[in-house]
Amino acid sequence: MSEPLLELKALSGGYDPIQIFQDVDLMVNQGESIGFFGPNGHGKSTLMKTISGVLEPWAGDVFFQGQRMNRAVDRGSRRFRNFNYDAVTRRRMDPKGVARAGLIHVAQGSLLFPEMTVDEVLSIAPMAAAGRVTTAQTKERSMQIDTLFPRLAERHNYKIRFLSGGERQMVSIAAGLLAEPKLLILDEPTLGLSPKLRAELCQSIKTIKDMLVPLIVIDQDVAFLSELIDRLFLFDHGRISKALKHDDIPDHDTLMAMLFGGAIA
């Protein structure tokens, strides 16, 4: 049996001093895509930020393609809060190393450089794939992105701050693809978009799935998730409460009843 693509072992984390999730165990198989569904504010995004090293893991381990992403040491102390902690203490996890390994995280909220143009953002994205892909592969991926997001070609010289929310999200996902992900995390990729742009972006994400890019997707639309994933994980109060195979994923109302209890109409 091949080693897992991603494995979490008793992973815990949060925003010091408040712990958000604790002792999360998860295994994602090679070539598999999974989804997360659950109430807002219960730790899904915090978990993803910890998996990608944006947040310091408090305890536990992250393995990607058999490689430990975190140092096997205890988390450093934050006794003093009036200086840059990262400047004096080596982190348990290096987000640059995570990205270079091919674990790419497109965070919620289109976190981009507002004064850079679309072309400038997309030109630096392949740096995360340095040493893993050839120039020819990067060029091919760029051509795929032009097909996926033709709207971006029309706005290649626009600064990010002049784009709509949907267009920024397209840039974020395009940058993630140019980093040549071996696993791509999409956190609420269609949140707050107009129905038209949401439908356009959903179709693009389905095409990415068809390109055989393994995904972790957080979304509140169960029907959309069902078109992308092999398994669905219900996440609430900082823990995985249930795992469902694709054929066992119910409708939205049934899932809400499973999370919160109550009668299923």
Sequence and secondary structure as in RCSB ss.txt:
>XXXX:A:sequence
MSEPLLELKALSGGYDPIQIFQDVDLMVNQGESIGFFGPNGHGKSTLMKTISGVLEPWAGDVFFQGQRMNRAVDR
GSRRFRNFNYDAVTRRRMDPKGVARAGLIHVAQGSLLFPEMTVDEVLSIAPMAAAGRVTTAQTKERSMQIDTLFP
RLAERHNYKIRFLSGGERQMVSIAAGLLAEPKLLILDEPTLGLSPKLRAELCQSIKTIKDMLVPLIVIDQDVAFL
SELIDRLFLFDHGRISKALKHDDIPDHDTLMAMLFGGAIA
>XXXX:A:secstr
    SEEEEEEEEEETTEEEEEEEEEEE TT  EEEE  TTSSHHHHHHHHTTSS  SEEEEEETTEE B SS  
      SS HHHHS  SB HHHHHHHTEEEE TT    TTSBHHHHHHHGGGGGTTTS HHHHHHHHHHHHHH H
HHHHTTTSBGGGS HHHHHHHHHHHHHHT  SEEEEESTTTT  HHHHHHHHHHHHHHHHTT  EEEE S HHHH
HTT SEEEEEETTEEEEEEEGGG   HHHHHHHHH S   
